[in-house]
Amino acid sequence: MTEDLERIGKDLSDRVGREHVFTDRPTALAYARDTMPWDVEDHHMPYAVVRPGNTEDVSAVLRYASERAIPVHTHGSGTSLVGLGRPKTNAIVLDTGRMQDLAIYPERGYFEVGPGMHIGKLRQALAPHKALLPVFPGSEPVATIGGSIAVNTSAHAVDATLCKPGDYVLGLEVVLPDGQILNTGTESTRKPAGIEATKFLVGSEGLLCVITRIRMRLIPLPRTANIVAYYKRTEDILDVVMAMYRQGLPTPLFFEYLDETSSRIGFEAVGLAPPVGAVAMMSMGSATPEGCRAKAELFLDFLAGGNPIEAHIVEDNDEWGKIWSSRAEAGNYCYRRGSTFGSEVTPRVDCLKTAFLETRDVILNLDSYQGNEFYSFGHIGAPTIHGYAFIPSKDIPNEVKQAITLEVREKTEAINVKYGGCGGEWGLTAQRAGFLQKKYGPVYYDFLMKLKKTFDPNNILNRGNLEGWL
């Protein structure tokens, strides 16, 4: 790093207050890391970490960075699984965690919130208004609403039922890379027709602006009825998902699965008897309990045609809580007990089983490491296949971790290209820059680069998240 850190720290302190600026090595190291399994390299270390409290603070930081041509990397909570949370070059890290203002306007049909509010906290605040927050990440206690809107991920929910969170965003307040403040959208519950800036900025992954306030429609909270189904093999669940779409059935709000191995781990973790095979979990949503029951019974009739070992509506909330949390516990086991290298494959529905089998074959036959295990769980009804290479040890050389990550990513992204898929949950930039070019071609990628240059001619924001790792 060649920049004068003391000077940067002083300049930023003058703009947002000394107590909100950090240039010490331990803080920089903490913000340089994310969920990626390899160690931080020096050329990815932040010059400084700044925690703005409002839009004006963000504007002041970006004006300063633009004048000095210093990159700025935006940080929500760092829970992204494809490297979006980790700086790709030395930069000022802009942590939006202090920006948690919330105003709920039931008489207007929307709420406004700062980007730093955690998803779980926001969901609790909306509960008295019987409003649904259409974002369901596994990292809900710590993931932020700003990050979710920046990626435009509904996470675990089924897109065909709930759509993306951006479909409910009515407007944004953002700061452009040169520090200018921009307001978009409407205060009506009817979104603007035609060309409109909100559509460009939702899902732009911090490349075009820093989101400082989000206006989002209040969605009536549905009632739910929950189903669990047990199968001999994961492939049987894939057949069910393909048949669900082929027959045009109403899709569940959530449709999760655990493969044969992860189901045993997850169920044992929550104190349930381990199943003999794979497990599927579905939540059906409707405005009334009667509507939920009717949809659940209809879906049970459909499931019976797929020859499950057993399938039933779960009436007891405590039982459902354990079954539902088994999915999270299976993931926790993998991340806690060893080194885990994940993938996100979202193929055409009619290719779901073929894509799953190819994903499993790729992960069990890596060139970069031999002897790893295969786990699969996630949001199969979306449809999303999460295939994981699991190694029951964290004591692996850094260069091997990088090689495994790259191989898993490149080979499973090739499956996405082959079967028409893309990043439906984790976002598309950073590690996936090469995928964009392979899937959509040079004209598409060049279009994105030109769009980035139009908004950010000096490439200030999130440098490397579109070009790939620097």
N, C-alpha and C positions, 0 to 999 in steps of 0.2 A: 504494500500500500504506500503510495507516494504522497497522498494528501496530508495536509497539516491537520491532525485530528484535534489539537487544542484550539486551532482557529475555527474549525467547523463547529466544535462544541460551543464555543463562545458565541458565534454568529447565530446558531440555532437557539441558544439560551436567551439571547436578546429578543427573539421573536416569540417564543412560547413559554419562557420561564425556565430557569436553571434546573428546577426540580423535575422537569419533564424531559430532560436531555441526558443521555448516557453515552460515554465514550470509553468506558472501562472494558477490558478484555473479557471478563466473565459474562457480562451482559451481551456483548457482541456475539460471543460464542453461542449463548442460549438462543439468540434470534437467528443465527446462521443455520441452526439445525431444524429439522422437521422429522416427519415419519420415515423419510428415506433411510435405508439401513446403513449407508456408508458414512465415514467420518467427514468432517468439514475441512475444506482446503483453504489455504490462506487467501487466495484470490476471490473467495466467496464471503469473506468476513466483512461485516458492516463497518463503515467509517464511524457511524453514530446511530443510536436508536432514539427516536423522538416520539413522544406520546401527545399529540395535539388534543385539545379539549373541545374544539368546535371548528366550524367551516373556515373561519377567518384564520385560525392557526394553520390549518392545512394549506390555505392559499398562500400564507406567508412563507411556509417551508418550500412549497413548489416554486414560488417566484425566486427565492434564493437559489434553489437547486438549478433552476433553468438558467439564471444569470451566470452561475459558476460551472454549468455543464456537468453537474454531479448527478449520477443516476439515483433514483428513488425507488425503493421496493416497498410495496404496501403489504401490511401484515394484519391479518385478522386474529386467528388463533393457531395457525400453522398445522391444521389437521389434514390438509390435502394429502392424498396418497400418490400423487404423480409429480411431486416436487414444486408445486406452485408456491408453497410457503417458504421456500429456501432461496435466498438471493443467488443469482447466477454470476454476479460480479460485485466488486466492492461498491457499496452504495450507502445512502442514508435509508435506514429502515423506518417506515412510517407506521407506527402501531396505533390502530384506531380504537383500542380497547377502552379508552376513557369516554368515547362518544356513544353514550347509552341513553340519551333522552328519548322518552316515549310519550306520545299523546294519542289517546284513543277517542275517536269521534263517532259514536254509534249513530248519532243523528245525521251524520254525513255519509256513513257507510264505509269509513276507512280509518286506518291508523297511520301515524307517522313515527318513524323510529330511526335512531342513529345506528350506524353500521356495526358498532362494537358490542351491541347487546347479544348475549348468548341465546341460542335457540330455546333452550329449556326455560330460561327466565322469561322470555317473551311469550312462550306458550302458556305459562302460568298466569301472566298478566292478562292474556286474552280470554282465559277460562271463564271469568265472571260474565263476560259478554257472549258466552256460548259461541265463540268464534274459533274456526279451524286455522291453524298455521300450516300452509301446504309444503312444509319442509321437514323431512324426517331422517337426518343423518344419524349414523350409529354413534357419532361423537356429540350428540345433542347437548350434554351438559356444558361443553366448552366451545363448540362451533358457533360462529357468529352469523347473524343475519346478513351482514354486509358481504361476507365471503360466499354465502349461499346464493345471494342475488348476483354477485360478480361472476360466479360460475353458472348460475341458472340451473341448479340441481334440485330436484325433488327428492333426491337420495333414495330411500327405501320404498317410496310409494310407486304405484303402477301409473306410469304416464298416461295410459289410455283412459284411466279413470279420473285422475286428479289434474293432469296437465303439468306444466312447469310453473314454478313460482313466478316467473316473469309474466305469465298470463294474467296474474292478479296485481301486478305493479302498475299503479296509476301514474306515477311520476317520480322523479329523482331530483335531488340537489347534488351536484357534483362539482369538483374542481378540476379544471383542465391542466395539462402539464405545465403551462406557463403561469398558472396561478389564477386564471380567470374563473369566476364562479358562474355556473350555468344551472338554470332550473328548467325542467322538462315536464311534459305530461299535462295532467288535468286534475281538478278537484271535483269533477263529476265522477260518478261511478261508471259512466260510459267512456271507454277509452277512445282516443282520437283515431279517426280513419286516416288512411294515406300515410305518406312519409312523415316520420316523427322520431325525434332523437332518442327517446327512451328505449326504443327497440334496438338501437345500435349499442347502447351502453349496458343494458342488462346482458349478462353473459360475456362481457368483454374481458373478463379475467384481469382487471387492473391495467390493461394495456393502453386504454384510451383516456382514463380519468380516474379520480379517487371519489368513490361514492361517500357522501357525507350525511345524507338523509334519504329515507325511502318512504314513499307513500304507497300503501298497499290496501287492497279492498278487504273488508271484513267478510269472511266466508262463513255461512251458518255451519255449526258443528254437527256432523251427522251422528246418528246412532250406529252402533256396530254389532254384528253377530260374528262369532269366531269359530273357525273350523280347523281341526287337525286331522291329517290323513297320513297313514303309515304305509310304506311301500317296500318291497323286497330290494329294489334297485333305484338308484337315482334316475336311470334312463326311463323308468316308468313315470316319474314326475314330469320329465321332459315331454313324454307322449301326451300327458294330460294338458300341459300348457299349449302345445301345438293344436290339440283338438279344441281347446277353449276358443282360440282365435279362429280356427277354421269353421267352427259352428256358429260364430258370431254371438257367443254368450256375453252377458254383462260381466266385465272384469272386476275382480275384487279391488278394494283400496290397497291392500297389501297381499302379496303372494310370495312367501319366503320358503326356502328349502335348506335342509342340512343333508349332506351326502352320508353314506353309510358310516364313515369314520367320524366325522364331526358331530353327527347326531348322538353317538355314544358319549363323546366328550362333553357336549353341551348338556345333555340330560343328566349325566352324573354330576356335573357342576352345580345344578340347581336342585339336586336331591330327588330326581325322578328315575325310575327304573329305565335302564338303557334299552332303546328299541332294537329290533333285530335287523333293521335296514335303514332306509332313508325316510325323512320326515318332511311333509309339506304343511305350511301354516297359512291360512287365509282369513282376512277380515273383510266382511261384506258390509257396505255402508248404505244407509237410507235415512230418510227424515224421521221415520217413526220406528218403534220397536217391532210393530207388526210387519212393516216393510222389510226390515232387516231379516226377520224370521223367514218370511216368504222367499227372499233372495237366497238365504242360506240353505233352505230346504231344496230349492231348485238346483243349487250348485251341488248339494249332496247327491241328488239324483244323477246329475252329470258325472260326478266322481265315481259313482258305482260302476259306470261303464268302463272305467280304467282299471278295474280289478285291484283295488287297494287291499292291504291286509285288514285295515280297519279305517273308517272315517266317521267322524261324528261332530256335532256342534258341541262346543265346550261351554257348559252352562255356568260353571263355577269360576268366578273371577280370579281367585287365588291360583287355581289350577292353570288357567290361561296365562296368568302372569309368569308362572314358572316355565310353561312351554314356550312362550314368546321370548323370554329372557335367555333361553337355552341357545338361541342363535347368536346373541351377543357374547355369551360365555364361551362358545366355541371359538369365536374370533379372539377373545381375550386370552384364551389358552395359547393360541398360536403366537400372538405377539409377545406374550409374557415368557413363554417357556423356550423360545428359540428364535431363529432368524426366519422371517417370513417374507416372501417375494410374491406380490399379488398381480393379478391381471383383471381387466374388465373387458369381456367380450359381449357385444350386444348384436347378435346376428339377426338376419331376417328370421321371422318366427318359423317358417317352414324348414329352416336349416338348423334349428336349435339343437337337435340331438347330434347331428353330424359335427357341428361346431364344438359341442361339449366333448365329444370323443376325441376330436383333434386337439383340443386344449389339454385334456388329460394326458394324451400321448406326448405332447410337447414337453409338459412339465415333468413327466416321469423319465424323459430321455434327454436331459440337458447335456450339452457339451461342456459347459462351464463348471458343472458339479455333478457327481454321481452319488446316488444313494439317498437323495432327498425323498420326502413323503409328499403325497398329494392330498390336499383338502379342498373341498368346494362347498360353498354356502352363499346365500345372498338372495337377491330379488329376482327370482326366476320368472315371475309373472310379468316383469317389466317389458321385455325379457332381458335379464342380465346374468351372465355366468361369471362368477368370481372363482377362478382357479388359482390356488396358492401352492407354491413350492415351499415346503416347510422343512427346516433343518433343526433338529433338537439341540442346538448350541448357538450361542452368540459369539463364541470365540472363533471367528473366521476372519482371515486377512481382508483388509479393506478393498484391495484390488479384486479379490474373489467376489465380494459382495457386489461391487460395481458390475462385474462381468455377468453374474447371475441376473441382476436387475435388468441389464441391457438385453440379455438373451431372452428372458421371459417376455419383456416388453415387445421386442421386435417380432418375435415369433407369434405371439398372441395377437398383436396388431395386424400381422399378415392374415390371420384368420378373420379379423374384422373386415379387412379389405376384400377378402375372398367371398365373404357371405353378407356383404352390404351393411356392416355395422359401423358404429362410431362410439365416441365417449358419451354415454348417456348420463353418467353420474359424476365422474371424477374430473371433467374438464378436458380440454384438448391441447393445451400448449405445453411448454417446458419439454418434458421427455417426449411428448407426442408430436413435436414439430415435424419429424420425418414422416410420421403417419399421415399428417395432413397432405403432404406432397404426394405420397403414394396413393392415397385414396381419391383425392380430388384433382390432382394434376398441377402442373406449374402455373397455369392461368389463374386458378383459384388461389393458390398460395401467394402469387404475386399480387392479386387483388387485396388480400389481407395485409400484406406488407405495405401497399400503397395507402390503405385505409389507416394503418398505424402511423405512417409518415405524415398523413394529412392532419391527424389529431396531435401528433407528437413528433414534430420534425427533427428534434434533437435527441430523440430516443431516450427520454428521461425516465419514463415509467416502466418498471418491471422489465428492464433490459435482459434479454436472454429467454424470456418466456414465449417468444414467438420464433426467435432464431434457433432455439435449442440451447443446450448447455454451453457456456462460454469458458 
